[in-house]
């Protein structure tokens, strides 16, 4: 799935019992292989290059006018 600015990203934890990390894609640095700048729930920002199947992309919710 192709990601866009404003989409949510959920990364599953690599450790058992740890919660998933959720953030918003602030910038798409490249599509293939994917590389995104993400602002996480706690306000921190990082560059993410998720492996296949490691991330769930949720499209930005459309607002009604």
PDBQT receptor file of N, H, CA, C and O in Angstrom, charges set to zero:
ATOM      1  N   UNK A   1       0.839  -1.180   0.000  1.00  0.00    +0.000 N 
ATOM      2  CA  UNK A   1       0.000   0.000   0.000  1.00  0.00    +0.000 C 
ATOM      3  C   UNK A   1       0.887   1.248   0.000  1.00  0.00    +0.000 C 
ATOM      4  O   UNK A   1       1.873   1.316   0.734  1.00  0.00    +0.000 OA
ATOM      5  N   UNK A   2       0.541   2.197  -0.800  1.00  0.00    +0.000 N 
ATOM      6  H   UNK A   2      -0.260   2.141  -1.396  1.00  0.00    +0.000 HD
ATOM      7  CA  UNK A   2       1.270   3.445  -0.883  1.00  0.00    +0.000 C 
ATOM      8  C   UNK A   2       0.813   4.376   0.239  1.00  0.00    +0.000 C 
ATOM      9  O   UNK A   2      -0.387   4.536   0.461  1.00  0.00    +0.000 OA
ATOM     10  N   UNK A   3       1.747   4.980   0.937  1.00  0.00    +0.000 N 
ATOM     11  H   UNK A   3       2.722   4.850   0.757  1.00  0.00    +0.000 HD
ATOM     12  CA  UNK A   3       1.423   5.884   2.041  1.00  0.00    +0.000 C 
ATOM     13  C   UNK A   3       1.477   7.332   1.568  1.00  0.00    +0.000 C 
ATOM     14  O   UNK A   3       2.186   7.665   0.618  1.00  0.00    +0.000 OA
ATOM     15  N   UNK A   4       0.711   8.186   2.251  1.00  0.00    +0.000 N 
ATOM     16  H   UNK A   4       0.136   7.915   3.022  1.00  0.00    +0.000 HD
ATOM     17  CA  UNK A   4       0.645   9.605   1.932  1.00  0.00    +0.000 C 
ATOM     18  C   UNK A   4       0.785  10.423   3.218  1.00  0.00    +0.000 C 
ATOM     19  O   UNK A   4       0.543   9.916   4.314  1.00  0.00    +0.000 OA
ATOM     20  N   UNK A   5       1.171  11.670   3.076  1.00  0.00    +0.000 N 
ATOM     21  H   UNK A   5       1.368  12.081   2.186  1.00  0.00    +0.000 HD
ATOM     22  CA  UNK A   5       1.258  12.569   4.220  1.00  0.00    +0.000 C 
ATOM     23  C   UNK A   5      -0.108  12.632   4.895  1.00  0.00    +0.000 C 
ATOM     24  O   UNK A   5      -1.133  12.788   4.232  1.00  0.00    +0.000 OA
ATOM     25  N   UNK A   6      -0.108  12.509   6.217  1.00  0.00    +0.000 N 
ATOM     26  H   UNK A   6       0.725  12.382   6.755  1.00  0.00    +0.000 HD
ATOM     27  CA  UNK A   6      -1.341  12.552   6.996  1.00  0.00    +0.000 C 
ATOM     28  C   UNK A   6      -1.897  11.183   7.331  1.00  0.00    +0.000 C 
ATOM     29  O   UNK A   6      -2.750  11.062   8.211  1.00  0.00    +0.000 OA
ATOM     30  N   UNK A   7      -1.423  10.132   6.635  1.00  0.00    +0.000 N 
ATOM     31  H   UNK A   7      -0.730  10.230   5.921  1.00  0.00    +0.000 HD
ATOM     32  CA  UNK A   7      -1.855   8.768   6.957  1.00  0.00    +0.000 C 
ATOM     33  C   UNK A   7      -1.288   8.369   8.311  1.00  0.00    +0.000 C 
ATOM     34  O   UNK A   7      -0.238   8.862   8.721  1.00  0.00    +0.000 OA
ATOM     35  N   UNK A   8      -1.979   7.482   9.000  1.00  0.00    +0.000 N 
ATOM     36  H   UNK A   8      -2.833   7.081   8.667  1.00  0.00    +0.000 HD
ATOM     37  CA  UNK A   8      -1.479   6.919  10.254  1.00  0.00    +0.000 C 
ATOM     38  C   UNK A   8      -0.651   5.686   9.940  1.00  0.00    +0.000 C 
ATOM     39  O   UNK A   8      -0.900   4.984   8.960  1.00  0.00    +0.000 OA
ATOM     40  N   UNK A   9       0.344   5.433  10.795  1.00  0.00    +0.000 N 
ATOM     41  H   UNK A   9       0.546   6.003  11.591  1.00  0.00    +0.000 HD
ATOM     42  CA  UNK A   9       1.161   4.240  10.665  1.00  0.00    +0.000 C 
ATOM     43  C   UNK A   9       1.215   3.557  12.029  1.00  0.00    +0.000 C 
ATOM     44  O   UNK A   9       1.388   4.206  13.060  1.00  0.00    +0.000 OA
ATOM     45  N   UNK A  10       1.063   2.241  12.010  1.00  0.00    +0.000 N 
ATOM     46  H   UNK A  10       0.923   1.714  11.172  1.00  0.00    +0.000 HD
ATOM     47  CA  UNK A  10       1.120   1.441  13.235  1.00  0.00    +0.000 C 
ATOM     48  C   UNK A  10       2.222   0.411  13.050  1.00  0.00    +0.000 C 
ATOM     49  O   UNK A  10       2.173  -0.407  12.131  1.00  0.00    +0.000 OA
ATOM     50  N   UNK A  11       3.221   0.456  13.934  1.00  0.00    +0.000 N 
ATOM     51  H   UNK A  11       3.260   1.120  14.680  1.00  0.00    +0.000 HD
ATOM     52  CA  UNK A  11       4.322  -0.512  13.911  1.00  0.00    +0.000 C 
ATOM     53  C   UNK A  11       4.174  -1.433  15.107  1.00  0.00    +0.000 C 
ATOM     54  O   UNK A  11       4.128  -0.979  16.250  1.00  0.00    +0.000 OA
ATOM     55  N   UNK A  12       4.102  -2.722  14.839  1.00  0.00    +0.000 N 
ATOM     56  H   UNK A  12       4.139  -3.090  13.910  1.00  0.00    +0.000 HD
ATOM     57  CA  UNK A  12       4.019  -3.699  15.923  1.00  0.00    +0.000 C 
ATOM     58  C   UNK A  12       5.357  -3.743  16.655  1.00  0.00    +0.000 C 
ATOM     59  O   UNK A  12       6.413  -3.583  16.043  1.00  0.00    +0.000 OA
ATOM     60  N   UNK A  13       5.305  -3.958  17.952  1.00  0.00    +0.000 N 
ATOM     61  H   UNK A  13       4.447  -4.088  18.449  1.00  0.00    +0.000 HD
ATOM     62  CA  UNK A  13       6.508  -4.053  18.766  1.00  0.00    +0.000 C 
ATOM     63  C   UNK A  13       7.255  -5.349  18.456  1.00  0.00    +0.000 C 
ATOM     64  O   UNK A  13       6.647  -6.364  18.117  1.00  0.00    +0.000 OA
ATOM     65  N   UNK A  14       8.570  -5.298  18.576  1.00  0.00    +0.000 N 
ATOM     66  H   UNK A  14       9.064  -4.473  18.851  1.00  0.00    +0.000 HD
ATOM     67  CA  UNK A  14       9.376  -6.495  18.379  1.00  0.00    +0.000 C 
ATOM     68  C   UNK A  14       9.448  -7.331  19.654  1.00  0.00    +0.000 C 
ATOM     69  O   UNK A  14       9.950  -8.455  19.633  1.00  0.00    +0.000 OA
ATOM     70  N   UNK A  15       8.949  -6.787  20.763  1.00  0.00    +0.000 N 
ATOM     71  H   UNK A  15       8.542  -5.874  20.780  1.00  0.00    +0.000 HD
ATOM     72  CA  UNK A  15       8.977  -7.486  22.043  1.00  0.00    +0.000 C 
ATOM     73  C   UNK A  15       7.573  -7.909  22.444  1.00  0.00    +0.000 C 
ATOM     74  O   UNK A  15       6.613  -7.155  22.286  1.00  0.00    +0.000 OA
ATOM     75  N   UNK A  16       7.471  -9.107  22.957  1.00  0.00    +0.000 N 
ATOM     76  H   UNK A  16       8.251  -9.719  23.085  1.00  0.00    +0.000 HD
ATOM     77  CA  UNK A  16       6.183  -9.632  23.417  1.00  0.00    +0.000 C 
ATOM     78  C   UNK A  16       5.697  -8.784  24.592  1.00  0.00    +0.000 C 
ATOM     79  O   UNK A  16       6.467  -8.460  25.496  1.00  0.00    +0.000 OA
ATOM     80  N   UNK A  17       4.430  -8.434  24.568  1.00  0.00    +0.000 N 
ATOM     81  H   UNK A  17       3.805  -8.697  23.833  1.00  0.00    +0.000 HD
ATOM     82  CA  UNK A  17       3.841  -7.685  25.665  1.00  0.00    +0.000 C 
ATOM     83  C   UNK A  17       3.983  -6.179  25.556  1.00  0.00    +0.000 C 
ATOM     84  O   UNK A  17       3.411  -5.449  26.365  1.00  0.00    +0.000 OA
ATOM     85  N   UNK A  18       4.727  -5.698  24.581  1.00  0.00    +0.000 N 
ATOM     86  H   UNK A  18       5.192  -6.291  23.923  1.00  0.00    +0.000 HD
ATOM     87  CA  UNK A  18       4.889  -4.263  24.391  1.00  0.00    +0.000 C 
ATOM     88  C   UNK A  18       3.829  -3.763  23.413  1.00  0.00    +0.000 C 
ATOM     89  O   UNK A  18       3.522  -4.448  22.438  1.00  0.00    +0.000 OA
ATOM     90  N   UNK A  19       3.265  -2.578  23.658  1.00  0.00    +0.000 N 
ATOM     91  H   UNK A  19       3.514  -2.021  24.450  1.00  0.00    +0.000 HD
ATOM     92  CA  UNK A  19       2.238  -2.061  22.749  1.00  0.00    +0.000 C 
ATOM     93  C   UNK A  19       2.819  -1.626  21.403  1.00  0.00    +0.000 C 
ATOM     94  O   UNK A  19       4.014  -1.355  21.288  1.00  0.00    +0.000 OA
ATOM     95  N   UNK A  20       1.970  -1.564  20.406  1.00  0.00    +0.000 N 
ATOM     96  H   UNK A  20       0.998  -1.783  20.499  1.00  0.00    +0.000 HD
ATOM     97  CA  UNK A  20       2.370  -1.077  19.090  1.00  0.00    +0.000 C 
ATOM     98  C   UNK A  20       2.650   0.418  19.160  1.00  0.00    +0.000 C 
ATOM     99  O   UNK A  20       2.152   1.105  20.052  1.00  0.00    +0.000 OA
ATOM    100  N   UNK A  21       3.445   0.921  18.222  1.00  0.00    +0.000 N 
ATOM    101  H   UNK A  21       3.849   0.362  17.498  1.00  0.00    +0.000 HD
ATOM    102  CA  UNK A  21       3.727   2.357  18.125  1.00  0.00    +0.000 C 
ATOM    103  C   UNK A  21       2.833   2.927  17.036  1.00  0.00    +0.000 C 
ATOM    104  O   UNK A  21       2.731   2.367  15.944  1.00  0.00    +0.000 OA
ATOM    105  N   UNK A  22       2.189   4.038  17.342  1.00  0.00    +0.000 N 
ATOM    106  H   UNK A  22       2.272   4.492  18.229  1.00  0.00    +0.000 HD
ATOM    107  CA  UNK A  22       1.297   4.677  16.380  1.00  0.00    +0.000 C 
ATOM    108  C   UNK A  22       1.760   6.114  16.148  1.00  0.00    +0.000 C 
ATOM    109  O   UNK A  22       2.134   6.820  17.084  1.00  0.00    +0.000 OA
ATOM    110  N   UNK A  23       1.726   6.532  14.876  1.00  0.00    +0.000 N 
ATOM    111  H   UNK A  23       1.421   5.957  14.116  1.00  0.00    +0.000 HD
ATOM    112  CA  UNK A  23       2.123   7.891  14.545  1.00  0.00    +0.000 C 
ATOM    113  C   UNK A  23       1.458   8.351  13.261  1.00  0.00    +0.000 C 
ATOM    114  O   UNK A  23       0.654   7.638  12.661  1.00  0.00    +0.000 OA
ATOM    115  N   UNK A  24       1.815   9.564  12.855  1.00  0.00    +0.000 N 
ATOM    116  H   UNK A  24       2.468  10.143  13.342  1.00  0.00    +0.000 HD
ATOM    117  CA  UNK A  24       1.279  10.158  11.629  1.00  0.00    +0.000 C 
ATOM    118  C   UNK A  24       2.441  10.426  10.687  1.00  0.00    +0.000 C 
ATOM    119  O   UNK A  24       3.475  10.954  11.098  1.00  0.00    +0.000 OA
ATOM    120  N   UNK A  25       2.271  10.063   9.432  1.00  0.00    +0.000 N 
ATOM    121  H   UNK A  25       1.432   9.634   9.098  1.00  0.00    +0.000 HD
ATOM    122  CA  UNK A  25       3.308  10.291   8.424  1.00  0.00    +0.000 C 
ATOM    123  C   UNK A  25       3.345  11.777   8.097  1.00  0.00    +0.000 C 
ATOM    124  O   UNK A  25       2.369  12.348   7.609  1.00  0.00    +0.000 OA
ATOM    125  N   UNK A  26       4.496  12.394   8.376  1.00  0.00    +0.000 N 
ATOM    126  H   UNK A  26       5.288  11.930   8.773  1.00  0.00    +0.000 HD
ATOM    127  CA  UNK A  26       4.688  13.821   8.126  1.00  0.00    +0.000 C 
ATOM    128  C   UNK A  26       5.295  14.083   6.755  1.00  0.00    +0.000 C 
ATOM    129  O   UNK A  26       5.086  15.144   6.166  1.00  0.00    +0.000 OA
ATOM    130  N   UNK A  27       6.061  13.090   6.243  1.00  0.00    +0.000 N 
ATOM    131  H   UNK A  27       6.230  12.229   6.722  1.00  0.00    +0.000 HD
ATOM    132  CA  UNK A  27       6.711  13.253   4.952  1.00  0.00    +0.000 C 
ATOM    133  C   UNK A  27       7.002  11.876   4.359  1.00  0.00    +0.000 C 
ATOM    134  O   UNK A  27       7.397  10.958   5.077  1.00  0.00    +0.000 OA
ATOM    135  N   UNK A  28       6.809  11.736   3.068  1.00  0.00    +0.000 N 
ATOM    136  H   UNK A  28       6.488  12.482   2.484  1.00  0.00    +0.000 HD
ATOM    137  CA  UNK A  28       7.160  10.504   2.354  1.00  0.00    +0.000 C 
ATOM    138  C   UNK A  28       8.489  10.787   1.666  1.00  0.00    +0.000 C 
ATOM    139  O   UNK A  28       8.545  11.525   0.683  1.00  0.00    +0.000 OA
ATOM    140  N   UNK A  29       9.555  10.194   2.192  1.00  0.00    +0.000 N 
ATOM    141  H   UNK A  29       9.509   9.594   2.990  1.00  0.00    +0.000 HD
ATOM    142  CA  UNK A  29      10.888  10.445   1.654  1.00  0.00    +0.000 C 
ATOM    143  C   UNK A  29      11.142   9.640   0.390  1.00  0.00    +0.000 C 
ATOM    144  O   UNK A  29      11.810  10.113  -0.529  1.00  0.00    +0.000 OA
ATOM    145  N   UNK A  30      10.604   8.410   0.342  1.00  0.00    +0.000 N 
ATOM    146  H   UNK A  30      10.061   8.025   1.089  1.00  0.00    +0.000 HD
ATOM    147  CA  UNK A  30      10.628   7.599  -0.880  1.00  0.00    +0.000 C 
ATOM    148  C   UNK A  30       9.597   6.491  -0.729  1.00  0.00    +0.000 C 
ATOM    149  O   UNK A  30       9.310   6.036   0.378  1.00  0.00    +0.000 OA
ATOM    150  N   UNK A  31       9.039   6.059  -1.873  1.00  0.00    +0.000 N 
ATOM    151  H   UNK A  31       9.272   6.429  -2.773  1.00  0.00    +0.000 HD
ATOM    152  CA  UNK A  31       7.993   5.031  -1.856  1.00  0.00    +0.000 C 
ATOM    153  C   UNK A  31       8.577   3.622  -1.902  1.00  0.00    +0.000 C 
ATOM    154  O   UNK A  31       8.108   2.743  -1.178  1.00  0.00    +0.000 OA
ATOM    155  N   UNK A  32       9.579   3.390  -2.728  1.00  0.00    +0.000 N 
ATOM    156  H   UNK A  32       9.960   4.104  -3.315  1.00  0.00    +0.000 HD
ATOM    157  CA  UNK A  32      10.146   2.044  -2.885  1.00  0.00    +0.000 C 
ATOM    158  C   UNK A  32      11.648   2.073  -2.763  1.00  0.00    +0.000 C 
ATOM    159  O   UNK A  32      12.293   2.701  -3.603  1.00  0.00    +0.000 OA
ATOM    160  N   UNK A  33      12.250   1.444  -1.783  1.00  0.00    +0.000 N 
ATOM    161  H   UNK A  33      11.726   0.934  -1.101  1.00  0.00    +0.000 HD
ATOM    162  CA  UNK A  33      11.568   0.900  -0.617  1.00  0.00    +0.000 C 
ATOM    163  C   UNK A  33      11.024   2.039   0.245  1.00  0.00    +0.000 C 
ATOM    164  O   UNK A  33      11.552   3.150   0.211  1.00  0.00    +0.000 OA
ATOM    165  N   UNK A  34       9.973   1.768   1.015  1.00  0.00    +0.000 N 
ATOM    166  H   UNK A  34       9.544   0.865   1.043  1.00  0.00    +0.000 HD
ATOM    167  CA  UNK A  34       9.323   2.847   1.765  1.00  0.00    +0.000 C 
ATOM    168  C   UNK A  34      10.226   3.467   2.833  1.00  0.00    +0.000 C 
ATOM    169  O   UNK A  34      10.975   2.782   3.528  1.00  0.00    +0.000 OA
ATOM    170  N   UNK A  35      10.121   4.785   2.931  1.00  0.00    +0.000 N 
ATOM    171  H   UNK A  35       9.512   5.342   2.367  1.00  0.00    +0.000 HD
ATOM    172  CA  UNK A  35      10.893   5.545   3.926  1.00  0.00    +0.000 C 
ATOM    173  C   UNK A  35      10.066   6.782   4.268  1.00  0.00    +0.000 C 
ATOM    174  O   UNK A  35       9.775   7.606   3.400  1.00  0.00    +0.000 OA
ATOM    175  N   UNK A  36       9.689   6.903   5.552  1.00  0.00    +0.000 N 
ATOM    176  H   UNK A  36       9.925   6.234   6.257  1.00  0.00    +0.000 HD
ATOM    177  CA  UNK A  36       8.793   7.975   5.980  1.00  0.00    +0.000 C 
ATOM    178  C   UNK A  36       9.358   8.726   7.180  1.00  0.00    +0.000 C 
ATOM    179  O   UNK A  36      10.087   8.160   7.994  1.00  0.00    +0.000 OA
ATOM    180  N   UNK A  37       9.011  10.007   7.277  1.00  0.00    +0.000 N 
ATOM    181  H   UNK A  37       8.419  10.467   6.616  1.00  0.00    +0.000 HD
ATOM    182  CA  UNK A  37       9.260  10.772   8.503  1.00  0.00    +0.000 C 
ATOM    183  C   UNK A  37       7.958  10.732   9.282  1.00  0.00    +0.000 C 
ATOM    184  O   UNK A  37       6.914  11.148   8.779  1.00  0.00    +0.000 OA
ATOM    185  N   UNK A  38       8.017  10.229  10.518  1.00  0.00    +0.000 N 
ATOM    186  H   UNK A  38       8.865   9.892  10.927  1.00  0.00    +0.000 HD
ATOM    187  CA  UNK A  38       6.815   9.987  11.315  1.00  0.00    +0.000 C 
ATOM    188  C   UNK A  38       6.872  10.774  12.620  1.00  0.00    +0.000 C 
ATOM    189  O   UNK A  38       7.912  10.828  13.278  1.00  0.00    +0.000 OA
ATOM    190  N   UNK A  39       5.734  11.390  12.992  1.00  0.00    +0.000 N 
ATOM    191  H   UNK A  39       4.890  11.347  12.458  1.00  0.00    +0.000 HD
ATOM    192  CA  UNK A  39       5.581  12.013  14.313  1.00  0.00    +0.000 C 
ATOM    193  C   UNK A  39       4.771  11.035  15.150  1.00  0.00    +0.000 C 
ATOM    194  O   UNK A  39       3.619  10.736  14.839  1.00  0.00    +0.000 OA
ATOM    195  N   UNK A  40       5.399  10.536  16.231  1.00  0.00    +0.000 N 
ATOM    196  H   UNK A  40       6.336  10.779  16.484  1.00  0.00    +0.000 HD
ATOM    197  CA  UNK A  40       4.772   9.532  17.086  1.00  0.00    +0.000 C 
ATOM    198  C   UNK A  40       3.822  10.166  18.089  1.00  0.00    +0.000 C 
ATOM    199  O   UNK A  40       3.842  11.380  18.293  1.00  0.00    +0.000 OA
ATOM    200  N   UNK A  41       2.987   9.336  18.717  1.00  0.00    +0.000 N 
ATOM    201  H   UNK A  41       2.971   8.350  18.551  1.00  0.00    +0.000 HD
ATOM    202  CA  UNK A  41       1.998   9.797  19.693  1.00  0.00    +0.000 C 
ATOM    203  C   UNK A  41       2.612  10.640  20.799  1.00  0.00    +0.000 C 
ATOM    204  O   UNK A  41       1.976  11.564  21.305  1.00  0.00    +0.000 OA
ATOM    205  N   UNK A  42       3.857  10.322  21.179  1.00  0.00    +0.000 N 
ATOM    206  H   UNK A  42       4.374   9.570  20.768  1.00  0.00    +0.000 HD
ATOM    207  CA  UNK A  42       4.503  11.047  22.277  1.00  0.00    +0.000 C 
ATOM    208  C   UNK A  42       5.165  12.346  21.823  1.00  0.00    +0.000 C 
ATOM    209  O   UNK A  42       5.790  13.035  22.629  1.00  0.00    +0.000 OA
ATOM    210  N   UNK A  43       5.032  12.693  20.518  1.00  0.00    +0.000 N 
ATOM    211  H   UNK A  43       4.525  12.134  19.863  1.00  0.00    +0.000 HD
ATOM    212  CA  UNK A  43       5.573  13.940  19.999  1.00  0.00    +0.000 C 
ATOM    213  C   UNK A  43       6.950  13.818  19.363  1.00  0.00    +0.000 C 
ATOM    214  O   UNK A  43       7.390  14.738  18.673  1.00  0.00    +0.000 OA
ATOM    215  N   UNK A  44       7.638  12.704  19.581  1.00  0.00    +0.000 N 
ATOM    216  H   UNK A  44       7.281  11.957  20.141  1.00  0.00    +0.000 HD
ATOM    217  CA  UNK A  44       8.941  12.502  18.963  1.00  0.00    +0.000 C 
ATOM    218  C   UNK A  44       8.776  12.231  17.467  1.00  0.00    +0.000 C 
ATOM    219  O   UNK A  44       7.715  11.809  17.004  1.00  0.00    +0.000 OA
ATOM    220  N   UNK A  45       9.843  12.484  16.735  1.00  0.00    +0.000 N 
ATOM    221  H   UNK A  45      10.704  12.826  17.110  1.00  0.00    +0.000 HD
ATOM    222  CA  UNK A  45       9.834  12.290  15.292  1.00  0.00    +0.000 C 
ATOM    223  C   UNK A  45      10.999  11.394  14.905  1.00  0.00    +0.000 C 
ATOM    224  O   UNK A  45      12.074  11.479  15.497  1.00  0.00    +0.000 OA
ATOM    225  N   UNK A  46      10.791  10.535  13.913  1.00  0.00    +0.000 N 
ATOM    226  H   UNK A  46       9.917  10.466  13.432  1.00  0.00    +0.000 HD
ATOM    227  CA  UNK A  46      11.878   9.684  13.436  1.00  0.00    +0.000 C 
ATOM    228  C   UNK A  46      11.653   9.300  11.985  1.00  0.00    +0.000 C 
ATOM    229  O   UNK A  46      10.560   9.456  11.441  1.00  0.00    +0.000 OA
ATOM    230  N   UNK A  47      12.723   8.789  11.366  1.00  0.00    +0.000 N 
ATOM    231  H   UNK A  47      13.612   8.662  11.807  1.00  0.00    +0.000 HD
ATOM    232  CA  UNK A  47      12.658   8.273  10.007  1.00  0.00    +0.000 C 
ATOM    233  C   UNK A  47      12.431   6.767  10.122  1.00  0.00    +0.000 C 
ATOM    234  O   UNK A  47      13.126   6.080  10.871  1.00  0.00    +0.000 OA
ATOM    235  N   UNK A  48      11.450   6.265   9.370  1.00  0.00    +0.000 N 
ATOM    236  H   UNK A  48      10.886   6.823   8.762  1.00  0.00    +0.000 HD
ATOM    237  CA  UNK A  48      11.083   4.850   9.441  1.00  0.00    +0.000 C 
ATOM    238  C   UNK A  48      11.196   4.234   8.049  1.00  0.00    +0.000 C 
ATOM    239  O   UNK A  48      10.743   4.811   7.060  1.00  0.00    +0.000 OA
ATOM    240  N   UNK A  49      11.803   3.062   7.995  1.00  0.00    +0.000 N 
ATOM    241  H   UNK A  49      12.170   2.594   8.798  1.00  0.00    +0.000 HD
ATOM    242  CA  UNK A  49      11.878   2.266   6.768  1.00  0.00    +0.000 C 
ATOM    243  C   UNK A  49      11.336   0.886   7.121  1.00  0.00    +0.000 C 
ATOM    244  O   UNK A  49      12.114  -0.039   7.352  1.00  0.00    +0.000 OA
ATOM    245  N   UNK A  50      10.005   0.733   7.166  1.00  0.00    +0.000 N 
ATOM    246  H   UNK A  50       9.373   1.484   6.979  1.00  0.00    +0.000 HD
ATOM    247  CA  UNK A  50       9.423  -0.528   7.630  1.00  0.00    +0.000 C 
ATOM    248  C   UNK A  50       9.669  -1.685   6.659  1.00  0.00    +0.000 C 
ATOM    249  O   UNK A  50       9.629  -1.521   5.439  1.00  0.00    +0.000 OA
ATOM    250  N   UNK A  51       9.924  -2.856   7.239  1.00  0.00    +0.000 N 
ATOM    251  H   UNK A  51       9.956  -2.989   8.230  1.00  0.00    +0.000 HD
ATOM    252  CA  UNK A  51      10.067  -4.074   6.441  1.00  0.00    +0.000 C 
ATOM    253  C   UNK A  51       8.676  -4.511   5.978  1.00  0.00    +0.000 C 
ATOM    254  O   UNK A  51       7.668  -4.099   6.552  1.00  0.00    +0.000 OA
ATOM    255  N   UNK A  52       8.626  -5.330   4.957  1.00  0.00    +0.000 N 
ATOM    256  H   UNK A  52       9.445  -5.664   4.490  1.00  0.00    +0.000 HD
ATOM    257  CA  UNK A  52       7.349  -5.814   4.429  1.00  0.00    +0.000 C 
ATOM    258  C   UNK A  52       6.537  -6.482   5.533  1.00  0.00    +0.000 C 
ATOM    259  O   UNK A  52       7.023  -7.380   6.220  1.00  0.00    +0.000 OA
ATOM    260  N   UNK A  53       5.306  -6.036   5.692  1.00  0.00    +0.000 N 
ATOM    261  H   UNK A  53       4.911  -5.306   5.134  1.00  0.00    +0.000 HD
ATOM    262  CA  UNK A  53       4.406  -6.628   6.669  1.00  0.00    +0.000 C 
ATOM    263  C   UNK A  53       4.595  -6.139   8.086  1.00  0.00    +0.000 C 
ATOM    264  O   UNK A  53       3.855  -6.562   8.974  1.00  0.00    +0.000 OA
ATOM    265  N   UNK A  54       5.568  -5.252   8.340  1.00  0.00    +0.000 N 
ATOM    266  H   UNK A  54       6.169  -4.908   7.618  1.00  0.00    +0.000 HD
ATOM    267  CA  UNK A  54       5.841  -4.787   9.698  1.00  0.00    +0.000 C 
ATOM    268  C   UNK A  54       5.004  -3.574  10.089  1.00  0.00    +0.000 C 
ATOM    269  O   UNK A  54       4.917  -3.233  11.269  1.00  0.00    +0.000 OA
ATOM    270  N   UNK A  55       4.391  -2.924   9.111  1.00  0.00    +0.000 N 
ATOM    271  H   UNK A  55       4.461  -3.201   8.153  1.00  0.00    +0.000 HD
ATOM    272  CA  UNK A  55       3.635  -1.703   9.387  1.00  0.00    +0.000 C 
ATOM    273  C   UNK A  55       2.245  -1.774   8.763  1.00  0.00    +0.000 C 
ATOM    274  O   UNK A  55       2.042  -2.346   7.692  1.00  0.00    +0.000 OA
ATOM    275  N   UNK A  56       1.310  -1.177   9.466  1.00  0.00    +0.000 N 
ATOM    276  H   UNK A  56       1.474  -0.712  10.335  1.00  0.00    +0.000 HD
ATOM    277  CA  UNK A  56      -0.053  -1.033   8.960  1.00  0.00    +0.000 C 
ATOM    278  C   UNK A  56      -0.255   0.437   8.650  1.00  0.00    +0.000 C 
ATOM    279  O   UNK A  56      -0.065   1.283   9.524  1.00  0.00    +0.000 OA
ATOM    280  N   UNK A  57      -0.637   0.760   7.422  1.00  0.00    +0.000 N 
ATOM    281  H   UNK A  57      -0.791   0.074   6.711  1.00  0.00    +0.000 HD
ATOM    282  CA  UNK A  57      -0.904   2.136   7.013  1.00  0.00    +0.000 C 
ATOM    283  C   UNK A  57      -2.415   2.328   6.990  1.00  0.00    +0.000 C 
ATOM    284  O   UNK A  57      -3.138   1.569   6.343  1.00  0.00    +0.000 OA
ATOM    285  N   UNK A  58      -2.885   3.353   7.703  1.00  0.00    +0.000 N 
ATOM    286  H   UNK A  58      -2.299   3.969   8.228  1.00  0.00    +0.000 HD
ATOM    287  CA  UNK A  58      -4.312   3.674   7.721  1.00  0.00    +0.000 C 
ATOM    288  C   UNK A  58      -4.497   5.024   7.046  1.00  0.00    +0.000 C 
ATOM    289  O   UNK A  58      -3.960   6.029   7.512  1.00  0.00    +0.000 OA
ATOM    290  N   UNK A  59      -5.257   5.058   5.946  1.00  0.00    +0.000 N 
ATOM    291  H   UNK A  59      -5.694   4.242   5.567  1.00  0.00    +0.000 HD
ATOM    292  CA  UNK A  59      -5.432   6.324   5.219  1.00  0.00    +0.000 C 
ATOM    293  C   UNK A  59      -5.999   7.428   6.098  1.00  0.00    +0.000 C 
ATOM    294  O   UNK A  59      -6.785   7.192   7.015  1.00  0.00    +0.000 OA
ATOM    295  N   UNK A  60      -5.565   8.647   5.779  1.00  0.00    +0.000 N 
ATOM    296  H   UNK A  60      -4.926   8.839   5.034  1.00  0.00    +0.000 HD
ATOM    297  CA  UNK A  60      -6.060   9.829   6.493  1.00  0.00    +0.000 C 
ATOM    298  C   UNK A  60      -7.567   9.908   6.315  1.00  0.00    +0.000 C 
ATOM    299  O   UNK A  60      -8.081   9.701   5.216  1.00  0.00    +0.000 OA
ATOM    300  N   UNK A  61      -8.265  10.206   7.385  1.00  0.00    +0.000 N 
ATOM    301  H   UNK A  61      -7.847  10.374   8.278  1.00  0.00    +0.000 HD
ATOM    302  CA  UNK A  61      -9.715  10.323   7.327  1.00  0.00    +0.000 C 
ATOM    303  C   UNK A  61     -10.091  11.582   6.551  1.00  0.00    +0.000 C 
ATOM    304  O   UNK A  61      -9.565  12.666   6.806  1.00  0.00    +0.000 OA
ATOM    305  N   UNK A  62     -11.000  11.422   5.611  1.00  0.00    +0.000 N 
ATOM    306  H   UNK A  62     -11.427  10.542   5.404  1.00  0.00    +0.000 HD
ATOM    307  CA  UNK A  62     -11.460  12.550   4.802  1.00  0.00    +0.000 C 
ATOM    308  C   UNK A  62     -12.490  13.345   5.583  1.00  0.00    +0.000 C 
ATOM    309  O   UNK A  62     -13.364  12.764   6.227  1.00  0.00    +0.000 OA
ATOM    310  N   UNK A  63     -12.395  14.672   5.534  1.00  0.00    +0.000 N 
ATOM    311  H   UNK A  63     -11.685  15.144   5.011  1.00  0.00    +0.000 HD
ATOM    312  CA  UNK A  63     -13.369  15.512   6.221  1.00  0.00    +0.000 C 
ATOM    313  C   UNK A  63     -14.446  15.934   5.226  1.00  0.00    +0.000 C 
ATOM    314  O   UNK A  63     -14.172  16.193   4.054  1.00  0.00    +0.000 OA
ATOM    315  N   UNK A  64     -15.652  15.995   5.718  1.00  0.00    +0.000 N 
ATOM    316  H   UNK A  64     -15.875  15.785   6.670  1.00  0.00    +0.000 HD
ATOM    317  CA  UNK A  64     -16.769  16.441   4.868  1.00  0.00    +0.000 C 
ATOM    318  C   UNK A  64     -16.851  17.950   4.910  1.00  0.00    +0.000 C 
ATOM    319  O   UNK A  64     -16.659  18.559   5.962  1.00  0.00    +0.000 OA
ATOM    320  N   UNK A  65     -17.138  18.559   3.764  1.00  0.00    +0.000 N 
ATOM    321  H   UNK A  65     -17.295  18.064   2.910  1.00  0.00    +0.000 HD
ATOM    322  CA  UNK A  65     -17.241  20.018   3.698  1.00  0.00    +0.000 C 
ATOM    323  C   UNK A  65     -18.668  20.439   3.808  1.00  0.00    +0.000 C 
ATOM    324  O   UNK A  65     -18.963  21.634   3.773  1.00  0.00    +0.000 OA
TER     325      UNK A  65
